[in-house]
Amino acid sequence: MTQGERNSKIDPFFRKAKQWKAEFEMLRDIVLDCDLTEDFKWMHPCYTFQGKNIVLIHGFKEYCALLFHKGALLKDPHGILIQQTENVQAARQIRFTNVEQIDEMQLILKSYIYEAIEVEKAGLQVDFKKNTEFVIPEELQNKFVEIPDLKTAFEALTPGRQRAYILHFSAPKQSKTRESRIEKYLPHILNGKGIND
């Protein structure tokens, strides 16, 4: 695909959109105007520069958004970048609820896209938290004592898989729920599998 050109393989995504159709089209034009290559990843239009992910277009019930893959590294002089949840480390969104908002922000959006391209050109990387910075829930620590092989298996998992488990197990407020989640995934961990494997 040539930079700045529409990729016809992605047209069905835009045609099928029931909500945010006009907003998606405008965002697509703005992004392509910045000479990015249009691709389809994670079931959404994704725009790349020399094979590196820059920005993605996606929609939710309440808003549609541009998601910058390394948004945490952008300066954000307008204070418009949003961290979806406290666990999202790199990506940031700019959210919209109508075409007029997007239209008014065209120049600002392009400046953010160009900055994101410069971040890639410079080879900058987001400093991810180490798994040791995440608190292992007490219920999981107790299981490690009870089943030593579980601790060994858990530590053999990739850092991303460990983090996914820690976040999933830590989410419930009640200890009982945390315990049942851990019980459910014991076989996965012992078999060296991630939460989504």
N, C-alpha and C positions, 0 to 999 in steps of 0.2 A: 504494500500500500504506500502511496506517495504521501508525504507530509502535507497536511492541510486539505486533503481530499476526503470526501465522504466514502466510507466503505459500504458498498451495497449490501454486504452480508448483515449489516447492523440495522438496515432500514426496517426490517420487521419489528424490531424492538420499539422503534419510534411510531410505526404505524399502529401497533397493537395497544399502545399506551392509552388507557381510558382517562386516567387522572394525569394532570401535568403535561399533556400533549404539547401545548403551545410553549410552556416553560422549557421542556426538554429540547424542543426545536431551536429555541433561542440560545440556550446554553451550548448546544451542539455547534451552532454557527460561530459563537464567540470563541469556543475552544479551537475549532478548526482554523479560525482566523489567526491563531497564534502558531500556525505551522506544526501542529502536533499530528501524529499518526493515529488514526482511529482504529481501535481494535475492540474485541468483545471478550471480557474476562469477568469471572464471578457473576455471570449472567447480566452484566451491565456494560454500557459503552465505556471503554477505558481509553485514555489518550496517553500516548507514550512519546518519548524523545530518545532516539537511538536505542530503542528497546527497553528503556527504563520507564516505569509507571510514573506519570505525573499527576493526573487527575481523573476522576471517575464521575459519571452522572448517575444519580440514583434518586428514587422517590419513596416517600413514606406516606402514611395516611395524612399527617398534619403538614408536611412540607416536602419540597424536593431540594436537592442539594448538589453542590460540587464537593467532592471529597478529595482533598489533597493528600497523597500518600505520605509525604514527609512534611505535612503542614506544621508540625511542632517546630520545624526549623525556619519557618517564615517569620518575618518581622511583625506582620499584622498591625500596620500603623492605624488602620480604621477600626480595630477591635471587633472584627466580624468573624474570626475563626472560632469554631466551637468544637470542644472535645466531647465526643458522643457520650462516653462514660469515663469514670476515673481510671478504668483499666486500659483504655486505649492510649498507647504511648506515642505513636508516630502520627497517625492520621488526624486531620482536622477538617471540619465541614464549614461551608458557607451555605446557609439555609435561605430558602425563598418560599413565599406563599402565593406569589402572583407574577405575571409577566412584567408588570410595570416596575416592580422592584429590580428585576434582572436588567431591564432596559436602562433604568437610571444608573445602574452600577457597572455598565459595560466596561468603561475605562479602568475602573478599580479592579474588576475581575481579571482583565487582561494583565494588569500590573502584577497581580498575585501569581498568575500563570507563568509570566515571564520570570518572576523571581524563583518559582519552583523549578523552572528549566535551569536557571543559573545554579541552584542548589545541586542539581544532578551533574551539571558540567563540572562543578567544583569537587564532585565526589563526596559530598558531605553525608554523614550517617547520623541517624538518631541514636543517642545514648540510651539503650534500653536498660531498665532496672534488671539487676541480677536476680535470679530466683531466691537467693539468700535474703533479698530485701523484702520478699513476700513472707508473711507470717503463716507458718504451717499450723493448721487448726489443731487444737489439743486432741480432738478425737482421732485424727490421723496419727499424731505422735503416739497415742496410746496403742493404736493398732501396730505401729512399728515395734513397740516393746513386746506386744502379744505375739506378733508374727515377724520374726527377724528377716525372713526371706522377702517380706513385703517391702521393708526398708531398702534392701539390696536392689530389688526389682525397680522400685521407685527412683532410686538414685541412678540407675542405668538408663532411664528414659531421657530423651532429649530435653533440653531446658524448656522448650516451648510446650512439650507435653506435660512436664512437671507443673509449669505455670498454669496451664489449662485446668489441671486437676485441682491445684491449690485454690484457684479462683472459684471453681464449681463447688468444691467442698466447703469453702468459707462463706458462701453467699447466704445460706439460710440463717435466720436468727436463732432458731431452736436447735439445741444440741442433738436432740433425737433425730431431727431431719438431716443434720450433718452426718450423723452416724449411719443412717440408712443410705445416704448417697455413697458413702465410703464402702459400705457392704456391697452395694450394687456393682461397684467398679473394681472390687478386689480381683476377680478373675482377669479382667483387662490388664491391670497393672502387673500381676504375676506373670502374664503372658507377654509382657513387654509392649503392650498396645496403648495408644493414646485414647483419649476420651471419645474421639470421633472415628477411630479405626474399626 
